[in-house]
Amino acid sequence: MPSRLKNISFKLGLLFSGIFVCFLLLLGLVLYSVFTNVLIDYIKQDVLTRGNNHARILEENFDRATIGHVVEMEQGVTTEVLIVDSENNIIAASKDPDNDMKKHLGENRKKSSYILEDDWRDHRYIISVSVIGDQEGYVYMYYPSNILREIVFVMNALITIASVGIILLAFGLIGILSKKLTSPLLAMKEATSKMSLGKYMQTIPVKGEDEVAQLGISIQKLGEQLQYFEDSRNEFLAAVSHELRTPLTYIKGYSDVLKKGMANSDEEKEEYLSIINKEAQRLSIMINDLFEMSKLQVGKFELDKRPVNLNELINKTATNLRPEVVKKGLKITLELEDGLPKTKVDKERMEQVFYNLLENAVKYSTEGEITIRSSTKKDLVVVEICDTGEGIPKPELSRIWDRFYRVERSRGRKTGGTGLGLYVVKQIIEAHGGQIQVNSKLNEGTVFTIYLKTSKERVE
């Protein structure tokens, strides 16, 4: 693990360092260019201004005294001055002209002041030319390029030293930062490795609200969900084995009795056959729920949607379940809106939804009544299935749609079921683009409300 940490830290450090160095080099080049250009422009403007001032003074009095005064002004300063007449003959200079100063004489072809030479890298001077009066003479100003090169060299040295220091400091900070970034990532790797071995509940030490922290939190939540599904699966398998065993035991037992002719009367045979039929239906419902769930999981849940009169489906389902309702001493009431718009649905799937919800209402009600209402609300058809049964505890309401989940395991064992019915119901409704909601109060009852879009076709 340490070698892995070092490797990741090194890669991140190398990446960040490369980016930082490139940025620093770019910044250095920009600063160098800006500083050099500003300095050169300042010097050029300075020598040109000095030359123009001298030319203006000489224009007023172009005599020996004024010329001597101008030359004296340039003594002891960085710049040098050279004054020539209209024929470019040297009249005076602040120092003995060298070859570099002389070779540019006579190149003053313009009638205005300008910079004659500004190549400070390859020439000895930056030179300006200022015209005296109506080309009576010219003032040449010289700024030594070696001074400028020394300034630039010192500036480069300072930038280099500062850059080296910044780079060393940055490398240290980047190293610390990369380790800080890789620590939670490696903790996540270790956690996911344990999760792959079935140890789903993991705690990842993350702080803050950045993307890395959110990733760690997501992995923890994933582990919790995986653990939940693992526990649910185990409970589901136990429940299914129990639920399958019970009806199979009844079917086998009573069929053996009938096969061996041990029934004492036709009434007893009829009773045994009724029990076998009931348990077979129970098995059929259970296997159908499992089949539907498997199709949902593999994405093979297909719908054959056509305009359907939901009132007819509700009536049909209620009629089929009425014997169970009467047997439990309950009352079933239908409050269906006349002329309800048709709804484009898969008829068999929607019948399955109503059957599951009504069967649940009967299963968990011991007295009172079950009411089914249909109505319209704007462009929606609303179906409500209300019962006066046990109700669902508020903390459980958000989980009743989960696969394998059953409210109060003891109650689930008493009433049967695998916890798949409501999961399938919700998937069918949402596959139709609708919604299903539930409201419930303990010992008062439960209301399931379905919202489906109409097909704009009224029922005659």
C-alpha positions in Angstrom: 0.0 0.0 0.0 2.8 2.6 0.7 4.4 2.0 -2.7 1.0 2.5 -4.3 0.5 5.7 -2.4 3.9 6.9 -3.4 3.2 6.0 -7.0 -0.1 7.9 -7.1 1.4 10.8 -5.2 4.3 10.9 -7.6 2.1 10.9 -10.7 -0.2 13.6 -9.3 2.9 15.6 -8.1 4.5 15.3 -11.5 1.3 16.4 -13.3 0.7 19.4 -11.1 4.4 20.3 -11.1 4.5 20.2 -14.9 1.5 22.4 -15.2 2.9 24.8 -12.7 6.3 25.0 -14.3 4.7 25.6 -17.7 2.5 28.3 -16.2 5.5 29.8 -14.5 7.6 29.8 -17.7 4.8 31.5 -19.6 4.4 34.1 -16.8 8.1 34.7 -16.8 8.2 35.2 -20.5 5.2 37.6 -20.4 6.8 39.6 -17.5 10.2 39.7 -19.3 8.6 40.9 -22.5 6.4 43.5 -20.8 9.2 44.8 -18.6 11.7 45.0 -21.5 9.2 46.7 -23.8 8.2 49.2 -21.2 11.9 49.9 -20.3 12.9 50.3 -24.0 9.9 52.6 -24.7 10.8 54.7 -21.7 14.4 55.1 -22.7 13.5 55.9 -26.3 11.0 58.5 -25.2 13.5 59.9 -22.8 16.3 60.4 -25.3 13.9 61.7 -27.9 12.5 64.2 -25.4 16.0 65.4 -24.4 17.0 65.8 -28.0 13.9 67.8 -28.8 14.5 70.1 -25.8 18.1 70.7 -27.0 16.9 71.3 -30.6 14.3 73.8 -29.4 16.9 75.7 -27.4 19.3 75.7 -30.3 16.6 76.9 -32.7 16.2 80.0 -30.7 20.0 80.7 -30.4 22.2 78.6 -32.7 25.5 80.0 -31.5 28.6 78.8 -29.7 27.4 79.8 -26.3 24.1 77.9 -26.6 25.8 74.9 -28.2 28.3 74.8 -25.3 25.5 75.1 -22.8 23.7 72.1 -24.4 26.9 70.0 -24.4 27.5 70.9 -20.8 24.0 69.7 -19.8 24.9 66.2 -21.0 28.1 66.0 -19.0 28.1 63.5 -16.2 24.8 61.8 -17.3 24.1 58.5 -19.0 23.2 59.9 -22.4 25.6 61.6 -24.8 24.8 64.4 -27.3 26.3 65.3 -30.7 25.4 68.4 -32.7 26.0 68.7 -36.4 25.2 71.4 -39.0 23.0 71.1 -42.1 25.9 69.4 -43.9 26.3 66.9 -41.1 29.6 68.4 -40.0 30.2 67.9 -36.3 30.0 71.1 -34.4 30.2 69.8 -30.8 29.8 66.6 -28.7 29.6 65.7 -25.0 32.5 63.2 -25.7 34.8 62.3 -28.5 32.6 60.6 -31.1 33.5 56.9 -31.7 32.9 55.0 -34.9 29.4 53.8 -33.8 28.4 57.4 -33.2 29.8 58.7 -36.5 28.5 55.9 -38.8 24.9 57.1 -38.4 25.6 60.7 -39.4 23.9 61.7 -42.6 21.1 59.2 -42.2 18.7 62.0 -41.0 16.5 62.1 -44.0 13.3 63.1 -42.1 12.2 66.6 -41.3 10.9 65.6 -37.9 12.4 64.1 -34.8 12.5 60.3 -34.6 14.4 57.2 -33.2 17.2 56.4 -35.6 18.4 53.2 -33.9 16.6 51.1 -31.3 18.3 47.6 -31.7 19.8 47.5 -28.2 20.9 43.9 -28.5 23.3 44.3 -31.5 24.2 47.9 -31.5 26.1 50.0 -29.1 23.6 52.9 -28.7 20.0 53.7 -28.9 20.0 56.8 -31.1 17.5 59.7 -31.6 17.7 62.5 -34.1 16.0 65.9 -33.5 15.9 68.6 -36.2 17.1 72.2 -35.3 14.7 74.8 -36.9 14.4 74.4 -40.6 17.1 71.8 -40.9 19.8 74.2 -39.8 21.4 71.3 -37.9 20.7 68.2 -36.0 20.9 67.0 -32.4 21.9 63.3 -32.0 21.2 61.7 -28.6 22.9 58.4 -27.6 22.0 56.0 -24.9 24.5 53.2 -24.2 22.9 49.8 -24.9 25.3 48.0 -22.5 23.4 49.7 -19.6 20.1 48.4 -20.8 21.6 44.9 -21.3 22.9 44.9 -17.7 19.4 45.9 -16.4 17.8 43.1 -18.4 20.5 40.6 -17.2 19.8 41.6 -13.6 16.1 41.3 -14.1 16.6 37.9 -15.7 18.7 36.8 -12.8 16.1 38.0 -10.2 13.3 36.2 -12.1 15.3 33.0 -12.3 16.2 33.0 -8.6 12.6 33.9 -7.7 11.3 31.1 -10.0 13.6 28.5 -8.6 12.5 29.4 -5.1 8.8 29.4 -6.1 9.3 26.0 -7.9 10.9 24.4 -4.8 8.2 25.8 -2.6 5.5 24.7 -5.0 7.0 21.2 -5.3 6.8 20.9 -1.5 3.2 22.1 -1.4 2.2 20.0 -4.4 3.7 16.9 -2.7 1.7 17.6 0.4 -1.5 18.3 -1.7 -1.1 15.1 -3.8 -0.7 13.0 -0.7 -3.8 14.7 0.8 -5.7 14.0 -2.3 -4.6 10.4 -2.7 -5.3 9.4 0.9 -9.1 9.4 0.6 -8.8 7.8 -2.9 -6.8 5.0 -1.5 -9.2 4.6 1.4 -12.0 4.3 -1.2 -10.0 1.7 -3.1 -9.5 -0.3 0.1 -13.2 0.0 0.9 -14.3 -1.1 -2.6 -11.9 -4.0 -2.4 -13.6 -5.1 0.9 -17.0 -4.5 -0.7 -16.1 -6.9 -3.5 -15.5 -9.6 -0.9 -19.0 -9.1 0.5 -18.1 -6.7 3.4 -20.4 -4.0 2.2 -20.7 -1.7 5.2 -17.6 0.5 5.0 -16.6 3.8 6.6 -14.5 6.1 4.5 -12.8 9.0 6.4 -13.7 12.0 4.1 -14.2 15.6 5.1 -15.7 18.6 3.3 -18.2 18.8 0.5 -15.9 18.6 -2.6 -16.1 16.0 -5.3 -13.8 13.6 -3.5 -15.8 13.8 -0.3 -19.0 13.3 -2.3 -17.5 10.3 -4.0 -16.6 8.8 -0.6 -20.1 9.4 0.7 -21.6 7.8 -2.5 -19.4 4.7 -2.0 -20.6 4.5 1.6 -24.2 4.8 0.5 -23.6 2.2 -2.2 -22.3 -0.2 0.5 -25.3 0.4 2.6 -27.6 -0.2 -0.3 -25.7 -3.4 -1.3 -26.0 -4.6 2.3 -29.7 -3.8 2.3 -30.2 -5.8 -0.9 -28.1 -8.6 0.5 -30.2 -8.7 3.6 -33.4 -8.4 1.6 -32.3 -11.2 -0.7 -31.6 -13.5 2.2 -34.9 -12.6 3.8 -36.6 -13.0 0.4 -35.2 -16.4 -0.1 -36.2 -17.5 3.4 -39.7 -16.1 2.8 -40.1 -17.7 -0.6 -38.9 -21.1 0.7 -41.4 -20.8 3.5 -44.2 -19.5 1.3 -43.6 -22.2 -1.3 -43.3 -24.9 1.3 -46.7 -24.2 2.9 -48.9 -24.4 -0.1 -46.9 -27.3 -1.5 -47.4 -29.2 1.8 -51.1 -28.6 1.6 -51.3 -29.6 -2.0 -49.2 -32.7 -1.5 -51.0 -33.7 1.7 -54.6 -33.3 0.5 -53.8 -34.8 -2.9 -52.4 -37.9 -1.2 -55.5 -38.1 0.9 -57.7 -38.0 -2.3 -55.4 -40.4 -4.2 -55.6 -43.0 -1.4 -59.4 -42.6 -1.2 -59.3 -41.6 2.5 -62.0 -38.9 2.1 -65.1 -40.0 4.0 -67.7 -38.1 1.9 -68.2 -36.1 -1.3 -68.4 -32.9 0.9 -65.0 -33.7 2.3 -63.5 -34.3 -1.1 -65.0 -31.0 -2.3 -63.3 -29.3 0.7 -60.0 -30.9 0.0 -60.2 -29.9 -3.7 -61.1 -26.4 -2.7 -58.0 -26.2 -0.4 -55.8 -27.5 -3.2 -57.2 -25.0 -5.6 -56.7 -22.1 -3.2 -53.1 -23.0 -2.5 -52.4 -23.5 -6.2 -53.8 -19.9 -6.8 -51.5 -18.7 -4.0 -48.5 -20.4 -5.7 -49.6 -18.9 -9.1 -49.7 -15.3 -7.7 -46.3 -15.7 -6.0 -44.7 -17.1 -9.2 -46.3 -14.4 -11.3 -44.8 -11.7 -9.0 -41.4 -13.3 -9.3 -41.8 -13.5 -13.0 -42.8 -9.8 -13.3 -39.9 -8.8 -11.1 -37.4 -10.7 -13.3 -38.7 -9.0 -16.4 -38.4 -5.6 -14.8 -34.8 -6.3 -13.8 -33.7 -7.4 -17.3 -35.5 -4.7 -19.1 -38.0 -6.9 -20.9 -41.1 -5.3 -19.4 -43.2 -4.5 -22.5 -46.5 -2.7 -22.7 -49.3 -3.1 -25.2 -51.1 0.3 -24.6 -54.5 0.9 -26.0 -57.4 3.2 -25.0 -59.2 1.4 -22.1 -62.2 2.1 -19.9 -60.7 2.0 -16.5 -64.2 1.8 -14.9 -64.7 -1.6 -16.6 -61.4 -2.9 -15.3 -62.2 -1.7 -11.8 -65.7 -3.4 -12.0 -64.1 -6.6 -13.2 -61.5 -6.7 -10.5 -64.0 -5.9 -7.8 -66.4 -8.6 -9.0 -63.6 -11.2 -9.0 -62.6 -10.3 -5.4 -66.1 -9.8 -4.0 -66.3 -13.4 -2.6 -63.1 -12.8 -0.6 -64.5 -9.4 0.6 -67.9 -11.0 1.7 -66.1 -13.9 3.4 -64.2 -11.5 5.6 -67.4 -9.5 6.4 -66.3 -6.4 4.6 -68.2 -4.1 2.3 -66.9 -2.9 -1.1 -68.2 0.4 -2.6 -67.6 1.7 -6.1 -67.8 5.5 -6.7 -67.0 5.7 -10.4 -67.4 8.8 -12.5 -69.7 8.5 -15.4 -68.2 9.3 -18.8 -64.7 8.8 -17.5 -62.2 9.5 -20.4 -60.4 6.5 -21.8 -56.8 5.9 -20.8 -54.2 4.5 -23.0 -52.8 1.6 -20.9 -51.9 -2.1 -21.1 -55.1 -3.7 -20.1 -53.6 -6.8 -18.5 -51.0 -4.9 -16.6 -53.4 -2.4 -15.3 -55.8 -5.1 -14.2 -52.8 -6.6 -12.3 -52.3 -3.3 -10.6 -55.9 -3.1 -9.4 -55.9 -6.7 -8.4 -52.8 -6.3 -6.2 -54.0 -3.2 -4.5 -57.5 -4.5 -3.9 -56.1 -7.8 -2.6 -53.9 -5.9 -0.2 -56.9 -3.9 1.0 -58.8 -7.1 1.7 -55.8 -8.8 3.2 -55.1 -6.1 5.8 -58.7 -5.2 6.6 -60.7 -7.0 9.3 -63.8 -4.8 9.3 -65.3 -1.8 7.6 -65.3 -1.2 3.9 -63.2 -0.9 0.8 -64.0 2.1 -1.5 -62.8 2.5 -5.1 -63.2 5.9 -6.7 -62.5 7.2 -10.2 -62.5 10.8 -11.3 -60.9 13.3 -13.6 -58.6 16.1 -12.7 -57.6 18.4 -15.6 -56.0 15.9 -18.1 -55.6 13.1 -15.5 -57.7 10.2 -14.5 -57.5 9.6 -10.8 -58.2 6.2 -9.2 -58.4 5.9 -5.4 -58.4 2.6 -3.5 -59.3 3.2 0.2 -59.6 0.7 3.0 -60.3 0.8 6.8 -57.6 -1.7 7.7 -54.5 -1.8 9.9 -52.7 1.1 8.2 -49.0 1.5 7.6 -46.6 3.0 10.1 -45.3 6.4 8.8 -41.6 5.4 8.9 -42.5 2.5 6.6 -44.4 4.4 3.9 -41.3 5.4 1.8 -40.1 1.8 1.8 -43.2 -0.2 0.8 -42.3 0.2 -2.9 -38.9 -1.6 -2.4 -38.3 -5.1 -3.7 -38.8 -7.8 -1.1 -39.9 -5.3 1.6 -42.8 -6.2 3.9 -44.2 -4.0 6.6 -43.5 -5.8 9.9 -42.1 -9.2 9.1 -44.4 -10.9 11.6 -47.5 -9.4 9.9 -46.0 -10.5 6.5 -45.7 -14.1 7.7 -49.3 -14.0 9.0 -50.8 -12.6 5.8 -48.3 -14.2 3.3 -46.7 -12.5 0.4 -43.1 -11.9 -0.7 -43.0 -8.1 -0.7 -43.0 -7.8 -4.5 -46.6 -6.8 -5.2 -46.3 -3.1 -4.5 -42.9 -3.0 -6.2 -44.4 -4.4 -9.4 -47.4 -2.0 -9.1 -45.2 1.0 -8.9 -43.1 -0.1 -11.9 -46.2 -0.7 -14.0 -47.7 2.7 -13.2 -44.5 4.5 -13.9 -44.0 2.6 -17.1 -47.3 4.1 -18.2 -46.0 7.6 -17.4 -48.2 7.9 -14.3 -47.7 8.2 -10.6 -48.9 6.4 -7.5 -49.1 7.8 -4.0 -50.0 6.4 -0.6 -51.5 7.9 2.6 -52.1 5.9 5.7 -52.9 6.1 9.4 -52.4 3.3 11.8 -55.7 1.6 12.7 -57.6 3.9 10.4 -56.8 2.7 7.0 -54.8 3.3 3.8 -55.5 5.2 0.5 -53.6 4.4 -2.7 -54.0 7.1 -5.4 -53.1 6.5 -9.0 -52.7 9.3 -11.6 -52.8 8.5 -15.3 -53.0 10.7 -18.4 -56.2 10.6 -20.4 -56.3 9.7 -24.1 -58.8 12.5 -24.7 -61.5 10.0 -25.6 -64.7 10.0 -23.5 -66.5 6.8 -22.5 -70.0 6.6 -24.0 
